[in-house]
Amino acid sequence: MEIVVISSLVLGILLLNRPVTMLVQRLYNRHQFERFIGRETFYHSIVSRHLAYYNRLGLEEQRKFLFRTWLFQHSKNFRYIEVEESAEMPILVSAVAVQLTFGLEKFKLNYFDDIFILRDDYHYGFYSRPFMGHVDQTGIYLSWDNFMKGISQQTPNCNVGLHEMAHALAYVNFITQTEQDKHFRTEFPNFSKVARPIFTSMQQGGTKNLLGDYAATNYHEFWAVAVEIFFESPVQFRHELPELYEAMATVLNQDPLSFISGNTTIIRRPEPAAKKITGSATATS
């Protein structure tokens, strides 16, 4: 009898866990939204000044974008190293993360509690070359000088914010598996079916394309560079590598070129049957 009671309690807890979790999440989001409303205009003033992506969104999507930016920022500890902190720093970093994940359900990159902002190029580990940013188990690292050059398009097709957030997105889905997005994980093998042959031809055959030589360093860098080009030069990307562009639009569930016709960025397709994940990522620059 005791075993039956215990088993019933355990089963009850398991059955109630998801509904209770969802209720708590809804209450939390409602509370955060009430706090966010008072700061929405301030967030808009900062993000609209720097992100062309945001300015192409409709009003409803802009509010969604800003609220996600608020939630992302308030889920992180921002740490500043040899750089003077400003109010726009955590907002803009959070906004770039939201840009990348805007078509996905999971967007907080929850494994990472800490985001480190450094002044400019820095040295990491035993590498001799300076870094603009990197991701490892301790957090997401970004050099502010390079970050701002990227979002202001001073360095064409080089956006360190998008690059490192792309690494972080793969990290939480495939390495730590702490915030797995069902759509992203389902579609990534299909992305790899298109991307792997292109990467192999670049790495082994010396094939040149708009992704550049750094994308051939390893498959993790190929993914991160492809994300940069997808957002920074979508017209050229779709023209030169149309199948890869379509695969990227599908795995991220958004298409930057949809802005041209005034459509929503979200292009959610019916979900296919789940497949085994073949793509992965490791801590990398």
RAURUR-V77280 format. One record per backbone hydrogen bond with DSSP energy under -0.5 kcal/mol. NH is the residue of the N-H (numbers start at 1). CO is the residue of the C=O. E is the energy in kcal/mol with one decimal. If there is no record, write none. Layout:
# RAURUR-V77280
NH;CO;E, NH;CO;E
This chain:
# RAURUR-V77280
5;1;-2.2, 6;2;-2.6, 7;3;-2.8, 8;4;-2.3, 9;5;-2.3, 10;6;-2.6, 11;7;-2.6, 12;8;-2.5, 13;9;-2.4, 14;10;-2.4, 15;11;-2.5, 16;12;-2.1, 17;13;-1.6, 18;14;-0.7, 19;15;-0.6, 20;16;-2.6, 21;17;-2.6, 22;18;-2.7, 23;19;-2.3, 24;20;-2.7, 25;21;-2.3, 26;22;-2.3, 27;23;-2.4, 28;24;-2.4, 29;25;-2.8, 30;26;-2.3, 31;27;-2.2, 32;28;-2.7, 33;29;-2.5, 34;30;-1.9, 35;31;-1.6, 36;32;-2.8, 37;33;-2.3, 38;34;-0.7, 38;35;-0.5, 39;36;-2.3, 40;36;-0.8, 40;37;-0.8, 43;39;-2.5, 44;40;-2.8, 45;41;-2.2, 46;42;-1.5, 47;43;-2.8, 48;44;-2.5, 49;45;-0.5, 50;46;-0.7, 50;47;-1.1, 51;47;-2.8, 52;50;-0.7, 55;51;-1.4, 56;52;-1.0, 56;53;-0.8, 57;54;-1.6, 62;58;-2.5, 63;59;-1.9, 64;60;-1.9, 65;61;-2.9, 66;62;-2.7, 67;63;-2.5, 68;64;-2.3, 69;65;-2.2, 70;66;-2.5, 71;67;-2.6, 72;68;-2.9, 73;69;-2.7, 74;70;-2.3, 75;72;-1.5, 76;73;-1.4, 77;113;-3.4, 78;76;-0.6, 79;77;-0.6, 79;115;-2.8, 81;117;-2.8, 82;80;-0.6, 89;86;-0.9, 90;86;-0.6, 91;87;-0.7, 92;88;-2.7, 93;89;-2.3, 94;90;-2.0, 95;91;-2.3, 96;92;-2.0, 97;93;-1.7, 98;94;-2.2, 99;95;-2.3, 100;96;-1.9, 101;97;-1.7, 102;98;-0.6, 102;99;-0.9, 104;101;-2.1, 107;105;-0.6, 112;109;-1.9, 113;111;-0.8, 115;77;-2.5, 116;140;-3.1, 117;79;-3.1, 118;116;-0.6, 118;142;-3.0, 119;81;-0.9, 122;131;-2.0, 127;124;-1.5, 131;122;-4.0, 134;141;-1.4, 135;284;-1.9, 136;139;-2.1, 139;136;-1.4, 140;114;-1.7, 141;134;-2.9, 142;116;-2.5, 143;132;-2.3, 144;118;-3.7, 144;142;-0.6, 145;119;-2.1, 147;143;-2.5, 148;144;-2.7, 149;145;-1.7, 150;146;-2.0, 151;147;-2.1, 152;148;-1.6, 153;150;-1.1, 154;149;-2.3, 155;149;-1.1, 156;154;-0.5, 158;155;-2.1, 163;159;-2.5, 164;160;-2.5, 165;161;-2.1, 166;162;-2.0, 167;163;-1.6, 168;164;-2.4, 169;165;-2.5, 170;166;-1.9, 171;167;-2.4, 172;168;-2.3, 173;169;-1.2, 174;170;-2.5, 175;170;-0.6, 175;171;-1.7, 176;171;-2.2, 177;171;-0.7, 178;172;-0.8, 179;172;-1.4, 182;180;-0.6, 185;181;-2.7, 186;182;-2.0, 187;183;-2.3, 188;184;-1.7, 189;185;-0.6, 191;187;-2.1, 192;188;-2.6, 193;189;-1.6, 194;190;-1.0, 194;191;-0.7, 195;191;-2.9, 196;192;-2.8, 198;194;-0.9, 199;195;-2.9, 200;196;-3.0, 201;197;-2.2, 202;198;-1.7, 203;199;-2.8, 204;200;-3.0, 205;200;-0.8, 205;201;-0.5, 206;202;-0.6, 207;201;-2.3, 212;209;-1.6, 215;212;-0.8, 216;213;-1.7, 217;214;-1.8, 222;218;-2.1, 223;219;-2.1, 224;220;-2.0, 225;221;-2.9, 226;222;-2.5, 227;223;-1.8, 228;224;-1.8, 229;225;-2.5, 230;226;-2.2, 231;227;-1.6, 232;228;-2.8, 233;229;-2.6, 237;233;-2.5, 238;234;-2.7, 239;235;-1.8, 240;236;-2.8, 241;237;-3.0, 245;241;-2.5, 246;242;-2.3, 247;243;-2.1, 248;244;-2.4, 249;245;-2.7, 250;246;-1.9, 251;247;-2.4, 252;248;-2.2, 253;249;-0.6, 254;249;-1.6, 255;265;-1.1, 258;255;-2.1, 259;256;-1.4, 260;257;-1.1, 261;258;-0.5, 262;259;-1.1, 263;258;-1.9, 267;253;-0.9, 284;135;-0.7
